[in-house]
Amino acid sequence: MTLTNNVTRFLDSRKIKYVAYELPVEKIGATEAAQILDVPQERVFKTIVIRREKGKPVLALIPAPRSADLKALANFLGEKKMHLPTEREAEQMTGLQAGGISPLALVNKGFQVVVDSSAESFETIYISGGQRGLNVQLDPRDLAKLVNARFGAISREA
């Protein structure tokens, strides 16, 4: 597998400092990715697709060992209720395979992105590179600028 795709080309075109990592191409969770990368689980962020009552879904990036807090996310975004779609629905909404959903692969596709505020305490975090088997390490502030993300307390203990 090559470590070059639309996400890495996008990062290169914006002159963003990142490191791409090859992982197994079968679907693995963020916790397993952290083990393979030999980094703390709190630094590996998974992308969770979350449906609103109306409008485009939200992409929530949360640390591997935590769960999305739908109430906190709804409050943060001023929504009444948020829903967790099935894995298949998430794939249909994004056009990406579960395990490869990344806000960097969905730039300019109308998704609002919220990154758990814990990311701000790290120099770099790891996220999906837009396909299974590819993770990228980058500064969470660079990520936020690129995808117009907001930071918020949107996760809870799993």
Phi, psi and omega in degrees: 000143178269148179268021178242130175207190181300325180293312181293324177295321177298313179298317178299317183295332179266003180057042178268134178282125179205166173231130178264139179235133177272132178235171175302144184280346175289159183294119175236154179278170180296327179295315177296321179301318179299319179296315181296318181283348182058050178228159178300139181304328182295342181267351178260120184253132177262149179262118179251127177274128182230129182274142172266173174297316179222146176098181184294143178297166179253145172257117180252124178259119183228152181299147183312314186279001185250170178244156176291134176262098186298324178294314180297319179295315179301314178299315181300322183266358181072030178260156176285311185215148176234151183230145176268116178284168174289165179302318181296317178297319179299319178295320179294320181293325185260336186078010180241153177287141172303139185094349179227011180283125182219138176298334180290335178273352185241022179298139180064022177254007174087010179274133172278139182242131175234127180252133178305136186298342178298337180298330183293343181275357181249147174292320177220153174230167179247132177223169178297143178268017175093004174202155177298140177091005180223122174240150176236143177254126179206168178289128181299333178289324175296316178302312182301318179295315183297320186251010179056045183273158172245150176262136179203158178280090189240011181234165179218167176304137181286000000 
